[in-house]
Amino acid sequence: MSEKQGFSSSFGAIMAAVGSAVGLGNIWRFPYIMGQYGGGAFLLVYLAFVFLIGMVLMMTEFVMGRRSQHTPPQAFVSLRPDRKGWRFLGYLCVFTCLMIISQYVVISGWTVNYMSDSASGVMATISATGMAEHFQSFVSHPWHPVLFLYIFTLITAVIILGGVQKGIEAVSKVLMPILLLLVIILCVRSVTLPNSSIGLAYLFSPDFSHLSAEGVLAALGQALFSLSVGMGTMIVYGSYIPENDNIFKTSLMITASDTLIAVLAGVAIFPAVFSFGQKPAGGPGLVFQVLPTVFNSMGTVGTIFAVLFFLLLALAALTSAISLLETIVAWLCESSSCGRKAATLIVSSVVLIIGALCALAYGPLDSFHVLGDNLFDFVDKLNSIYLPPICAIGTVIFLGWQMKKEDVIDELSNHGSITTGYFPFYYFLVRFVAPIALLVVLFTGIYNSLQ
Ligand code: PHE
């Protein structure tokens, strides 16, 4: 077993966790679902969920990780040694991380490809009408998407090999400030374009008529995914948090930073989209088709902004992928005789295989279907409808109903040295509100997918 390491400072811990939280979910997914479900109206609901349920889950995972000093399966067992069955929930968390990262590296690979195509000038030669075709021919190519996901996964693995402090923490401390700077540069460019107010209005003016029940559920799902909670990642990072850090304050800072970056990403994207007369699209279309057209309309400076934008996306994705890979690697190190090196090698190889199969689902493997979907869409369903809500429900029930209340208070108060006046409210949310809300998300998701 490898020696237990942790983050060296509170700042390092926060940067690493913000790195995990800020990812494709913030820059790609959040802006378009916010636009789609009523702008400011969606934002209000999202804010409520992100602070009342997402942050509560983050605190829960941090408490479990720091108290147990273990990765998910062992964390459940050591916190409740008389109920060993809970370890299966831990295995499910690790499996969920594997499924998420295998899909995540595919999209991250697309991002790296778009960055290199923007830098080399290839993107600038593609007309607005050719963008969709360009995207389609890239994702269905027999090996290009695989090559880029391999590059991305290898970079992630090299950082994991560096270890918790010299790898994850060191990289996050450098990348997170760069990322913030990039978002701000792109926001300034976007809001100073002519007619940028149309995009800002699209994003922010609260239109409650677009906020359907579906939008409310999407807000909760997005809140969990965006904060990287509900799959044990924050249990592992929690075990690295310095002993005297205030879990409540740390979680609050991470949640606020994650939300701020998501909103700024919207500000960087929509004013520019409207300013150049484009229509906001959902899904991959927005980032991989509409935005490149917008950048092309900006002339030569557009190339610079395109490279900066895809770099931003790739860096955000990198620090998120690091946390997913770390969760699985840390688990393997803990539960076998593997050292960090061997574990990283094994886990990355598995990710490369499943990732490649997912990537090829839009190309040579598109006729290979699992339960009616191609492999990418099948994994996407697992990752959005089934696995995270199930793991999240189990986690809140575990802390709320299986762990001793005094132990939770002891961990949140750093053994009685800081006040925890918020505890009764937190405990109420963990025991009742979060499980009920998550059950609603799970059942509605399953119901809708079977329709
Ligand atoms: N939070 C990341 C994002 O917004 C994704 C992620 C989910 C990372 C779960 C780690 C664990 O893109």
Residues whose N, C-alpha, C, O or C-beta is under 5 A from the ligand:
A	BS01	LIG	S20 A21 V22 G23 L24 G25 N26 F225 S226 L227 S228 T233 S320 S323 L324
